[in-house]
Amino acid sequence: MRISTAADRIREDLEALSQVPHRFAGSPGERAMLDGVRARLPDGSAARVEGFVAFTSPGLVLGIHAGALLLAALLGLAAPMSGLALGVLATASLYAEGTGKRSLLRWILPKQASYNLAVQAAAERPVGTVILTAPLDVPRWRIRGPSWFRRPLQAVLIAGGVLVGLLALRALALPWGGTGQGIFVGVFAVLLASFGVGASAHRRPGELAGDASGPAVLLELVRRFRASPVAGVDVWFAFTGCGHAYQNGMHAFLAMRGDRLTKPILVLALDDPGRAPLGAVVTEGPLFPEHHRPTGPALVERLRWAGLQIPSIDHPEVTDARAALRWGYRALALAGGDGLPSAEMAAKAADVTEALVRLYAYDVARTADFAPLVGELALGPAPEPAAPEEHALTGLLGRLRARVGRRVGAHEPTPPELEPAASAADPVAAASEPAASAAAPVAAPADPVEEP
């Protein structure tokens, strides 16, 4: 059977790729992982290695922000205005880091080299593009705790905001009181703990054998789409470097190729898909949930109509899908849960991903057939400016039904009530009817309807 065969192939890939140690962002282990994936690609695959440079330590960025807020707290005791200015700057920078829109620190800190492995399955006459991604690296640390503690960056940002408020009171020479002093001590403790976590995460060597289900599933999809191509859609397989470090590989891939890809574009990101339970990520982000565009979740909803129950989840970590959203593309992420990786769950993730790709290709192909009709309606004669909205809408519906009926082979005439003829409700058309009758033996209706 196909499932057992796919599970066997994925199991072999998992056993081989999971042996690569310490493959965190920008490290030799990540490059060894790239070489291992490249060696397991099918013969004749159009693969290329693409390098880029980027900052690779999210823990250091967190530690620097927490340290700056600690310094602002200490400085505010002696020089409130200086401490307030430093606290506002550090809090604003932390918010920009959490949303992924701006980064002052990553712009000035030293960078390291990393690499993507890109494989293309080109179509003959593409009308769209699908990008499937999986990170080559593993994070230095993961948050495995209760749901209320899945976004620790929120605690740091709240602590920074409270600190700014306390320093503003001190700058205005307003007393804190016992309550204010207790809050200051609590904020200081939170920032000190965050500084320690950031410093330790920056130096942590990473997992000895991390989860390799993402690259394993992507390898299986390369084989499937090579054996049975997707008509009308270019499919790219991006094994991204620094996937867990600000998604630098995905940003580099889109910066290099985004403008040359056939639109519309859908990005499907795989984040440890071999861990049960598999879920469709609809919101993600380290600071607060950021919603995906509706295209990806709508495709998952269609799988639910077919009987495949995939839960919609909120993901506190960041995937390549959010990087694609930052570039303005449609994106969806499939993420695993907290279970152990297995070949059977990875095979299910491969089936779900393949179904989503083929559904999207089918929808894009049908859109191309429907485009001429929509273009005719959009570029057709505009209604008279003084005509009521009801008359314009009736004419539009009449033309739409007539053309759709003609395309499907219907031969029923347009109902008389849909004829956009002039009436008492249309004084402009009624006033122009006598003049039209004098000029021609037969007056044409104001908005003719073509009979099927």
PyMOL commands that set and color helices and strands:
alter all, ss='L'
color gray80, all
select helices_A, chain A and resi 2-17+28-39+58-78+80-99+105-108+147-149+152-171+177-203+213-227+248-260+295-305+320-326+343-379+389-408+416-418+427-439
alter helices_A, ss='H'
color red, helices_A
select strands_A, chain A and resi 46-54+112-121+129-135+234-240+265-271+279-284+290-291+312-315+330-335
alter strands_A, ss='S'
color yellow, strands_A
deselect
rebuild
show_as cartoon
